[in-house]
């Protein structure tokens, strides 16, 4: 009986240690108030590169998405609405995750009439820097490049407007 108790005690201690180690490992990614990780990515149409820090001076809505993601594609008309409404005061930057197909991205970009920055994170380095765990995932950056808000999943236009309006001058 004492061997069983010893075994149970050791198993419980090991489980606690594993939970602590897992919870302490790695960073949780950028947080609100942090400077957004800078990057340079090629556009979906492969015609140009964009460096995020070059957009400072206006807020940025950074949208991680994938061509296969239904909710991401449903969000495109809302992003288009915001782009039309805020085009002179806000940059929208769509970043396609590496599990996307370049041909699929080109097709969707053309079909949806995406005329804001649409980039392809082919190597996944930007998605990793932002600790993107699912798509869509959105980040609102202020004019100085600091993260002010983050959303996982789809977001209503009114919720986006409410946050964007705080940083539009």
C-alpha positions as CSV (number, residue, x, y, z in Angstrom):
1,X,0.0,0.0,0.0
2,X,2.8,2.4,0.8
3,X,4.4,1.8,-2.6
4,X,1.1,2.8,-4.3
5,X,1.0,6.0,-2.2
6,X,4.6,6.8,-3.1
7,X,3.8,6.2,-6.8
8,X,0.7,8.4,-6.7
9,X,2.7,11.1,-4.8
10,X,5.5,11.0,-7.4
11,X,3.0,11.1,-10.3
12,X,1.2,14.2,-8.8
13,X,4.5,16.0,-8.3
14,X,5.6,15.2,-11.8
15,X,2.2,16.4,-13.2
16,X,2.5,19.7,-11.3
17,X,6.1,20.2,-12.6
18,X,5.1,19.5,-16.2
19,X,2.2,22.1,-15.9
20,X,4.5,24.7,-14.5
21,X,7.2,24.1,-17.1
22,X,4.7,24.3,-20.0
23,X,3.1,27.4,-18.6
24,X,6.5,29.2,-18.2
25,X,7.9,28.2,-21.6
26,X,7.9,30.6,-24.4
27,X,6.5,34.1,-24.7
28,X,2.8,34.9,-25.0
29,X,3.6,37.2,-27.9
30,X,3.2,40.9,-28.2
31,X,0.8,42.6,-25.8
32,X,-1.3,45.7,-25.8
33,X,1.1,48.7,-25.5
34,X,4.1,46.8,-27.0
35,X,5.7,48.0,-30.1
36,X,4.4,45.8,-32.9
37,X,7.1,43.4,-34.3
38,X,8.4,45.0,-37.6
39,X,8.5,43.0,-40.8
40,X,9.0,43.1,-44.5
41,X,6.8,41.0,-46.7
42,X,6.1,40.6,-50.4
43,X,2.7,41.5,-51.7
44,X,0.3,38.8,-52.9
45,X,0.7,40.1,-56.5
46,X,4.5,39.8,-56.0
47,X,5.0,43.3,-57.3
48,X,6.3,45.0,-54.1
49,X,7.5,44.6,-50.6
50,X,6.1,46.4,-47.6
51,X,7.9,47.2,-44.3
52,X,5.4,47.7,-41.5
53,X,7.3,50.5,-39.8
54,X,7.0,52.6,-43.0
55,X,3.3,52.9,-42.3
56,X,3.8,54.8,-39.0
57,X,1.9,58.1,-38.9
58,X,-1.5,56.4,-39.3
59,X,-3.1,53.6,-37.3
60,X,-2.8,50.1,-38.9
61,X,-5.4,47.3,-38.8
62,X,-3.3,44.2,-39.2
63,X,-5.3,41.2,-40.3
64,X,-4.0,37.6,-40.3
65,X,-6.0,35.3,-42.6
66,X,-5.9,32.3,-44.9
67,X,-7.4,31.6,-48.3
68,X,-9.1,28.4,-47.0
69,X,-10.7,30.1,-44.0
70,X,-14.4,30.7,-44.4
71,X,-14.7,33.3,-41.6
72,X,-11.7,35.1,-43.0
73,X,-13.4,35.4,-46.4
74,X,-16.7,36.5,-44.8
75,X,-14.7,39.3,-43.1
76,X,-13.4,40.7,-46.4
77,X,-16.5,42.8,-47.2
78,X,-16.3,44.3,-43.7
79,X,-12.7,45.2,-44.2
80,X,-13.5,46.7,-47.6
81,X,-16.2,48.8,-45.9
82,X,-13.7,50.0,-43.3
83,X,-11.1,50.7,-46.0
84,X,-13.5,52.8,-48.0
85,X,-14.6,54.6,-44.8
86,X,-11.1,55.3,-43.3
87,X,-8.8,55.1,-46.4
88,X,-7.2,58.4,-45.7
89,X,-6.8,57.9,-42.0
90,X,-6.1,54.1,-41.5
91,X,-3.9,51.5,-43.2
92,X,-5.3,48.0,-43.5
93,X,-2.7,45.3,-44.0
94,X,-3.8,41.7,-44.7
95,X,-1.2,39.1,-44.0
96,X,-1.9,35.6,-45.4
97,X,-0.6,32.8,-43.2
98,X,1.9,30.2,-44.7
99,X,-0.8,27.5,-45.0
100,X,-2.4,29.6,-47.8
101,X,-2.0,29.0,-51.5
102,X,-0.5,31.9,-53.4
103,X,-2.8,31.1,-56.3
104,X,-5.8,31.0,-54.0
105,X,-4.8,34.3,-52.5
106,X,-4.4,35.9,-55.9
107,X,-7.9,34.7,-56.9
108,X,-9.6,35.9,-53.8
109,X,-7.8,39.3,-53.9
110,X,-9.0,39.8,-57.4
111,X,-12.5,38.5,-56.9
112,X,-13.0,40.6,-53.7
113,X,-11.4,43.7,-55.1
114,X,-8.9,44.0,-52.3
115,X,-7.2,47.3,-52.8
116,X,-5.4,47.6,-49.5
117,X,-2.0,46.0,-48.6
118,X,-2.3,42.3,-49.1
119,X,0.8,40.3,-48.1
120,X,1.9,36.7,-48.0
121,X,3.8,35.4,-45.0
122,X,5.1,32.4,-46.9
123,X,7.8,31.4,-44.4
124,X,5.5,32.0,-41.4
125,X,8.0,34.3,-39.6
126,X,5.5,37.2,-39.1
127,X,2.8,34.8,-37.9
128,X,5.2,33.4,-35.4
129,X,6.4,36.9,-34.2
130,X,2.7,37.8,-33.5
131,X,2.0,34.4,-32.0
132,X,-1.0,33.9,-34.3
133,X,-2.8,30.8,-33.1
134,X,-5.8,30.9,-35.5
135,X,-7.4,33.0,-38.2
136,X,-8.7,35.5,-38.6
137,X,-6.7,37.3,-36.0
138,X,-6.6,41.1,-36.0
139,X,-4.3,43.7,-34.3
140,X,-4.9,47.4,-34.1
141,X,-1.7,49.5,-34.1
142,X,-1.6,53.2,-33.2
143,X,0.1,55.7,-35.4
144,X,3.4,55.0,-33.5
145,X,3.3,51.3,-34.2
146,X,2.2,50.2,-30.7
147,X,-0.4,47.4,-30.4
148,X,-3.6,48.8,-28.9
149,X,-6.1,45.9,-29.4
150,X,-6.1,42.3,-30.5
151,X,-9.0,40.1,-31.6
152,X,-9.2,36.4,-32.3
153,X,-12.0,35.5,-34.7
154,X,-14.3,37.7,-36.7
155,X,-15.2,41.1,-35.4
156,X,-18.2,43.3,-36.1
157,X,-17.7,46.6,-38.0
158,X,-19.1,48.5,-35.1
159,X,-16.6,47.0,-32.7
160,X,-13.7,47.7,-35.1
161,X,-15.0,51.3,-35.6
162,X,-15.2,51.9,-31.8
163,X,-11.6,51.0,-31.4
164,X,-10.2,52.6,-34.6
165,X,-11.9,55.9,-33.7
166,X,-9.9,56.1,-30.5
167,X,-6.7,56.3,-32.5
168,X,-7.8,58.4,-35.5
169,X,-7.0,62.1,-35.0
